[in-house]
């Protein structure tokens, strides 16, 4: 019971510090803006730890964070094997293939008005559908290994990137296009010098949405069948064995991979679209 | 008019491509059946055929092409097979039957709607808190944004098992998964919406001496509606995915996800495809319904263009 009371005290203390920081004179500085969410996160972890230990919550319901960290540290080799199977082989290769194919398709769609009128409504429609459902079919076609996961990822990322790229390529104003015309620029010259750079913010928007979709696709596809390695496989079998600390360790890996992947794409965006108002601030 | 024509052309092209793809996908299975039935197959032994390309087989055995669209368990079912299966399992069966897709669809839909309602409600509440409290904004908002880059669906199997071991089962675990998938998009969209009134409008309310709650009900909430509906559309699609994925790890017996899983265990491809299309139709209907409500609400409020 002492621990639960302690947890309550920690929560109040954390909230008090954050209130002081957020309403203090330093609230606008970058350090405080970073510090406040970090304090909030650490407070939650401590409260979680104390409450789980204090109330003696069974391990099959919720393991304490310290145990998850311990498991994370002790099963590094397994986690790395799962990570490389699911992320490096499945998600990343599918992401590159899917985004590349969508980009080429978008150029074709942009070039031919008829294709744009016909394909864009279909693309918008498909982008809202539960595409994860194609996973059992693709697993049946491409086998249990990473190829089928990559195929699911390709299907999942294709339409968001396509729709965003097509929208981006139409972003230039008539004035700008007229200017290129007066320079007697060819289609490809005005494409590479004007319309592609103008489309970059939209393309990166699609690419950023797709990073999460790629990981979701690769993990869910493993629920339908996989070799005995992979994040989705480990999660579903560890749940079956009630080894919840392993499941949480795997979720930590997924969270790290997801945010790092997103961060990388956002970083590339920053260097490519340095001219855009949203990046200049 | 022209755009309808274009859409129809693209859809027709997809159907034609689909039929064409059925031939190489299914030709090997068809040839095995044809051989058993006593037909002349080139080359005659199954061992030679295994290493040949599907296209070569098709050219050598073009009599078998129509059969590729009629197989019982094809690798890729033809469109009409899926359509017939869809029709038989929706209209052709009583809705109480275990084989009716309407029954399975309802199981999934009820979990989706319950989860969506919970997720949206909590999301709006948190957004209101974030807009009115600077501490909450600074502590919670970064985590809400980061959480969108995390494949939280990986939590689904664990939630189901944990809730099951506490004694909760049935619709609730799936609804919980749906709820947290729709939660974060709603929070982020709603915060953006509640912040959308500009300084001029906020100043005007101040000159009226409006209280904080008056400002909320008369300015912030109405101004947030377009943003809310945009994120609701994302949220409901995510909810449906959550409910379907929530049916996978436990080996649920009812629901569209269960149909997908059972189909993939027993090689019933036509069943998988029809469940997939049922899910697609359901998602499209839900998004369209929200779009309709959005149009009516915004028109009533005078925002719609």
Interface residues (C-beta under 8 A of the other chain):
Chain A: X15 X18 X19 X21 X22 X23 X27 X32 X33 X36 X37 X39 X40 X41 X60 X61 X62 X114 X115 X117 X118 X119 X121 X122 X125 X128 X129 X130 X132 X133 X134 X136 X137 X139 X140 X141 X211 X212 X215 X216 X219 X220 X223 X224 X225 X231 X232 X235 X236 X239 X240 X242 X244 X247 X248 X250 X251 X254 X255 X258 X259 X261 X262 X263
Chain B: X2 X3 X6 X7 X8 X9 X10 X11 X14 X75 X134 X135 X137 X138 X139 X140 X141 X142 X143 X146 X148 X149 X150 X151 X153 X154 X155 X157 X158 X161 X162 X165 X166 X233 X237 X240 X241 X244 X245 X248 X249 X256 X260 X261 X263 X264 X267 X269 X272 X273 X275 X276 X279 X280 X283 X284 X287
